[in-house]
Amino acid sequence: MGERGRAMNKSLLFGLIVTAVMLAAAAFGPRFAPHGLQDQVEIHFFINDKGEGDMIAPPVAPSKEYPFGTDRNGYDILTKLLHGAKYTVFLAIGIALARVLIGGIAGMFLGYYGNVSASVKRKPIPYWNVLNGIPVFLIIWFIVYGISYNPTASPAYLAIVLGFIFVAIGLPAVIGPVRDKAVEIKERQFVLASKSIGANHWTIIRSHLFPHLKESFVVLFVNEIILTLTLFGQLAIFNIFVGGTIMTFDPVEYITRTNEWAGLIGQARNGIYVHQWILFFPLAVYVTLIVGFYFVSKGLETLYKDKYSKFSHI
């Protein structure tokens, strides 16, 4: 493996380390949270080292006791991040996995059993075109807007509902490329040779089609995670948070029910000019998560390209 391969290994290794840390935070984060979710800093007075009276009031800046500081209500930001990690990481992975499993299988069978030839330019399916022409987050926003604000359903239930919507809306973007790839593979000589000696359809799919698509499925899976995380962030800009949004009216505020990371960013974005740590730390963690998966994706693409350079990837 050449210099490019070694560079890829560094990218892949970095991405895997970052994502492993994030997965650990999602799985075990609450156990290591420095405070409880209900622990709140209240206004209180104390005597400092100089013998002078001083006052502490939220939001508290980052300190030894509160490494990431507190929000305006006095709740520890690091604790909220550790508790919300499972909604951010596991839901994104679950959505991506469902998209690739359902869309990948559907695209593979549509490509193999369809009558479209790779040498003939196919007409796009209208359903594909309609959805691809509209921003996905806008479609999801219209669907979930009515059930997101001050909901009576549990956060977990709403997160699952949002997951199903994400999967359904995202399937066309998976089915189309996989279908095109399957059409291309089924006309290669080794597949035609297998047909000529009597191999049945299932044997061809299992022995030829899937093995040539599996690397693409892995890369597609990681890319779908990135896309899902990006959509979480876009919805959060419009105060649609995973698990539901608590809306108060005096003053008007939008609060995430699950402490999902995009929601923490969305509810803190108005504080970009004051108490910047309330926005900075959730944003930094969220960007780090996306960057980690990005490096995994690029590392895998280069790895597979070097290994199977004669095959194009999705």
N, C-alpha and C positions, 0 to 999 in steps of 0.2 A: 504494500500500500504506500502511495506516494505522499508528498507533502500535503496535498489536499486532503487525503484521508486522515492524516495525523491532525490537521486543523479541525476536521470534522469531529474526530474523537474528543477534542477539547470542548467543542460546542455541545456535543451530545452529553459529555460528562457534566459540564456545567449545568445544562438544562435538567438532567436527571437529579443532580444534587438539590437544586432549587425546588423542583417539584416534590422530591422526597420529603424535604423539610415542610413544605406546605401540606402534604398529605398527613404527615405526623401531627401537624397543628390541627388539622381537621378532625383527626381521629382521637387525639388525646389532649387537645388544647385546654378544655375546661379544667382538667386535673391540675394543670400548671398555672392557671390564672392566679395572679397575685392578690386579687380581691374577689368578692362575690358580686354577682350582677346587681344585687340590690344595695350594695355598699355605696354610700353617697357622702361626698364631702359637703359638710354644712358650714355655714358662716360661723367662725369662732375666733376669739381673740387669744393671744398668747404673748409671753414675754420672751424676746429674743436674747441672743448672747450678750448684747450690749445693755441689757436691762430695760430696753424700751418696749413699749406695747406695740403690737402689730396685729394685723387681721388677715385671715385666710378666707377667701371666698372663691367659689367656682366661677369660671374654669381655672383650674390649677395648672400652671406650666409644668413641663416635664421636670421630674426630680427623681431622687433615689427611691422614694416611696411610690411615685407614679411615673415610670420610665417614659411613657407616651403622653403623660398629662391626663387631664380629665376634660370631659365636655362641659357645656354650659350648665348642665344640671348636676355636675359633680360626680359623674360616673366615670370609672377608669376606662380609658380608651383601649389599652392593651387587653384588659379583661373582655371587653366587648368584641374585639377582633378575634380572640381565641374561641369565644363562644359562637361567633357567627361564621367561623371558617368552614364548618361542616355544611352549611347551606350553600356557601359559595363554591367550594371545591367539589363536594360529592354530587351536588345537583348538576353542575356543569358537566362532570364526567358521565353521569347517568344519562343526561340528554344526548350527549355526543355518542355514547355507546348505543343507545336506542336508535338514533338516526342512522348510524353506520350499519347496524345489524339489519334493521328493516329496509332501509334504502339500498344497502349494498346487496342484500339477497334479491330484492325486487328488481334492481337494475341489472344484476347478473342474469336473472332468468328472462327478463324482457329483452336483453341484448342477445341472449343465446337462442331463444325460441322465436324472436321477432323475425320478420321478413325483410328487415332493412339490411342493405349491403353497405359495407364500409366504403366501397367505391362510388356509391351514390349519395349525394348530399340529401340528408333526410330533412323533412319539414319539421320544425320545432313543434312540440305539443303545446296547444294553447294554454293549458294549465300552467306549464312551465313558464311560458312567456309572461303571463299575467302576473304571477308572483315575483318573477325576476325583475319586473318593471316597477315594482313598488318597494320602498324600503321596508325590510322585514320588521324592524322595531315598530314602525307605524301601524302595520297590520296587528301586531300583538297588542299595542297600546289600545287600539279601538276595541279589541276583544276583552281585555282584562280591566279596562278603566272602571267599569261599573261595579266590579267585585273587589277592588283593591283598597278602597278607602274605608277605614273604620269597619272592617268586616267582622261578622260574627263567627265565621269559620276559623278553625285553628290555623296557626302559621304553617304547620307541616302539611295540612290538607291543601292550602292555597299554593304552597310550593310545588306540590305534586301536580295540581291542576295546571300551573304555569309550565311545568315540565312537559306535560302532554301537549300543550299548545305549541311549545317550542319544537317538539319533535314533529308534529303534524306540519307546521309551517316550513320546517327545514328539510323535509324529505325530498322535494323536487330537486334541490341543489345537490343532493347526494345521488339520487336515482339517475339523473341525466348523465353525469360523467362516467359513472360505473357502467351504464348501458352502452355508451359509446365505446368504452374500453372493451367490453365483452363482445361487441360486434366486430371490433378489430381482431381480437384474439381468435374468434371462432373461424376466421377465414385464413388463418395461418396454416402452413403446410403440415405441421405435426398434428393439428386437429383434423384436417382433411384426411390425412393418412390413417388416423385412428378410426374415422368413420368408414373408410374404405375396407378396413379389415374386420368390420362388424362391431365396433365398440358402441354400446348403447349411450343414450343421452346422459344418464346419471354418471356413468364412468368417465365420460368426457368432462363433465362439470367438475367432478371430484378430482380427477387426475390431471387435468390440463387447465381448465378455466380458473378455478379457485387458486391453485398454486401460483398462477401468474398475476392474480389480483390481490393476494394477501398482503404484500408489502404496501400496495396502494391503500388498502383498507387501514393499515396501521397509521400511515401518514395522514390519511383523511380523518381518522379518529382524533388525532392530536389537533389538527386544524379546526375540527368542529368544536373542540373544547375552547380554543381561542376565540372562535366566532361567538360561541355562547356567552363567554365572559364579556366580550365586547357588547353584546346585546343587553346583558345585565346593566352595564354601565350606561348605555344609551337610554334605557327605560328609567334608570335612576335620575337622569337629568330632568325627566318629566314627573318625578316623584312617584313612580311605580316601582315599589320595592318587592323583592322576593319574600313571600310569606305575608304580604299585606302592608299597608301604610296607615299609621295612626295620624289623623289630621286634627290639630287643635285650632280653635278659632280666636282665642284671645290670649296671646297673639297667634296669628296663623303660622303654624309650623307643621312640618312633615317628618314623622319619626318612623324609622324601621322597626318592625316587630321582632325581627330575627337577628338583628345585628349583622346581617349579610354585608359583605364589604362594599359592594357598589351602593347599597343603601346608606351606609355610614358616610360615604363620599357625597351622595346626593343630599343628605340632610345637613351636611356641614359646608356645602359649597358657598353659602352666603357669607361665611366667615373667612373668606380668602384674604381680606385686608386686616382683620384683627384676629388674634388667637389662632394663628396659622397652623399650629400643630394639630388642631382638631380635624383639619382637612388633610394636612400633609401626611400624617402617619397612615391612615387608611388608604390614601392614594398611593403612597410609596409601596405598601404591602401588595396592593392590587396590581400595580404595574409590574412589580417583581414576579408575581404569579404568572401573568401573561407572558412576560419576557422568558421565564423559565420554560413554559410550554413552547414558545417560539423557537428557542434553541434546540429543544428536543425534536421539533418538527424538521428544522433545517439539518440537524445532524443525521436524522434518519433518512432524509431525502438524499443527502450526499452519500451515505453508507450504501443505500440500495442502488444509487446510480452507478457507483463504482463496482458494485457486485453484479448488477444486471444492466450494464450500459446499453445493451441492445434493446431493452424494453423501455418505453416511455412510461411516465408515471402520471397519475391524476394530479 
